[in-house]
Amino acid sequence: MSRFFVLLICLSTFLLTSCNFTEEITFQPDGSGEFMMNYDLSEVLNTLEEMGGDNDSSEKKEEKKVDSVIYFKDILVEKADSISTLSLEEQNKLKALETIVMRIKVDEESGAFNFGFGSTFENLDELPEVLEKIEQAKAFNSKDDAQFSKLDQSAVANSAKDMFEYVDYSYDGKTFSRTLKEDFVRSPEDLEVLNSEISQMGDDSKDTFDDMTYTLIYHFPKPIKSVTNKEAIISADKKTVTLKLNFMEMMKSPEKGTLKVILKD
């Protein structure tokens, strides 16, 4: 598997044009839950496999599967010596990130490559804090890997990340909503930067961007009675709602990602 991570670092610019995003929240009966931001990089894995051709046939016989959960608290233990040199304030900031987890799933045979960052929360009001912790954890984890950290520096990644600044979430055990803040105004400058980055990558990248998706998945402890967004799909067991959107359309028209879910009593 390591050969793929080496290539991903070298081809980080390409990676930025081949990512599908999934925003996932799982609620428990007491209102607590887990938020995960997942990145599907399967297209990258498949393309790198094609680029390898027959020259890598010996390694192809050793196709691997990885399904791992990495706890940020373990990373802090691993880097305890370097962390001890920081100020007490900085050490406390890092300690606050102990709830962050990173999940990695790779299946070279099927071409699947997914990873995500997330954290638990006691109630949904903590979500802004959770999102901030996730960004801090990503920055800390990529501090010694400047090339790979470019994933979070592009206009594409920033568009997905900045989206949370204008989205409001609410959940009272009976109704869940994902809405836009009342003062939200789409900045033409942001779209110009995004379009400019895509144009610089050529026609092939534009086609890739046209296929990129942003998916919302919300799991509830009780059956769903109704959902307002007509594009949303309720699972067979009635406890999960999924809304799959075109990434560029959602960036240009964020209201397409709004919805209200009403649960059964």
Salt bridges, closest charged atoms under 4 A:
GLU23 OE1 - ARG178 NH2 3.02
GLU24 OE2 - HIS219 NE2 2.61
GLU34 OE2 - ARG103 NH2 3.11
GLU49 OE1 - ARG3 NH2 3.64
GLU49 OE2 - LYS60 NZ 3.70
ASP56 OD2 - ARG3 NH1 2.82
GLU59 OE1 - ARG3 NE 3.17
GLU89 OE2 - LYS93 NZ 3.90
GLU90 OE2 - LYS93 NZ 3.66
GLU98 OE2 - LYS95 NZ 3.38
ASP107 OD2 - LYS65 NZ 3.86
GLU108 OE1 - ARG3 NH2 3.49
GLU129 OE2 - LYS133 NZ 3.60
GLU135 OE2 - LYS138 NZ 3.44
GLU135 OE1 - LYS161 NZ 3.80
ASP144 OD2 - LYS79 NZ 3.97
ASP152 OD2 - LYS138 NZ 3.22
ASP210 OD2 - LYS206 NZ 3.58
GLU249 OE1 - LYS256 NZ 3.51
